[in-house]
Amino acid sequence: MDIKRLKSTDNNFLSELKTLLTFDAIDNEEIIKTTNNIINQVKKNGDQAVLDFTKKFDRVNTTSLQSLEIDQNELTESLNKIPKETKKFLELAAERISEYHLKQKIESWAYKDDYGSSYGQKISPLDRVGLYVPGGKAAYPSSVLMNAIPARIAGVKDLIMVVPTPDGEKNDLVLAAAKIAKVDRVFTIGGVQAIAALAYGTETIPRVDKIVGPGNAYVAEAKRKVFGTVGIDMIAGPSEITIICDGKTNPDWIAMDLFSQAEHDELSQSILIATDPSFLNLVMVSIDKLIVDMTRKDVITSSLKNRGIFILAKDLKEAAAISDYIAPEHLELSVEDPQELLKEINHAGAIFMGKNTCEAVGDYCAGPNHVLPTSGTARFSSPLGVYDFQKRSSLISLSPETASNLGYVASALAEGEGLQAHSESAKYRIIKKNE
């Protein structure tokens, strides 16, 4: 298999790397046109539009949107249907995810100044959140847990899940995860129509404050369109992994870790940064050996050939600098002293420390969230967390003395901006000397 190789010492290294990293988000006119039409129809016709598009795209024909809601009893039935061992593992994953995210909860705070005035911040949960989950033959119960549990911990009162069921095919694993995560309501709808229903509300589906969860290109475009009307988690690009290795990890392990991202789809990106060219060769041998037995070998091969990169760095410090330039979704520090190397890392969605810590475990049950910034956005954004389901309100309570003292300041600044009413409002609070 041919995988692109770069050397940090090459004169054109950064320009080549930039080109290889570039991912043009789908800008398909047909997708945009279709998405806009569906959103407008749902805004105009509510339930009926959702039903019409569900019939068209998912081949589910019904006269009532209420009939597409799965009640709590059916969720319980799905939980009881799945194998006992699978149920146990889902519950264990949920416990670990909860344990981690409980530490993220932000509390309200306040303080007083010397004049008895108080200032602070009130933390409040979002009222209602929509969770989009891919459905049909695809099963992503881990996404249900990763999105729903932080929302619950934040104190979200109403969690509404939408999941398409093409040809009426329901996935018990997904529904079981919804029960474990204590999702309030589940509707078997998907696509753009589901996003629009959550964003604007219909006769049956209440409007939410924020929409989270993965989806296809149409769902991503729909989330982009409704952002501002509601909050969204992110517009996610293809999955990514960067591995920094000192050459002391089994090359088979590294090869399989690269595969773990490449198997998502052909646009996924797997990058290995090493300081020894001979180790890169060993990993290449492992790739050629292991790919034969991969059930998704065609996808993996396409991903690695088109977007995979092997990078030779001068040393681990330079490797860290290159990784920061990439700002990957997942970063494995497969080195003897990951804590020391961590000091050099500033931009990554999730960092996996040491050769025993593979990204795959993080996807399911380590505890930290697997909803992560992609396409270099780890430079300015963070993993999904409890804080994404909480909002902050500033608190200001002024004593008469503080109101008077600051009245002079505010009035002068307001006059400088030409805002008379602001100035007069502040002046009203100034204590006159004869008062």
Secondary structure, DSSP 4 states (H G I P E B T S, - for coil): ---EEEETTSTTHHHHHHHHH-------HHHHHHHHHHHHHHHHHTHHHHHHHHHHHH----S-GGGGEE-HHHHHHHHHHS-HHHHHHHHHHHHHHHHHHHTT----EEEE-TTS-EEEEEEEE-SEEEEE---TT---HHHHHHHHHHHHHHT-SEEEEE---GGG---HHHHHHHHHTT-SEEE---HHHHHHHHHH--SSSPP-SEEE----HHHHHHHHHHBTTBEES----S-EEEEEE-S-S-HHHHHHHHHHHHTT-TT-EEEEEES-HHHHHHHHHHHHHHGGG-TTHHHHHHHHHHH-EEEE-SSHHHHHHHHHHH--SEEEEESS-HHHHHTT----SEEEESTT--HHHHHHTSSS------TTGGGT-----GGGGEEEEEEEE--HHHHHHHHHHHHHHHHHTT-HHHHHHHHTTPPPTT-
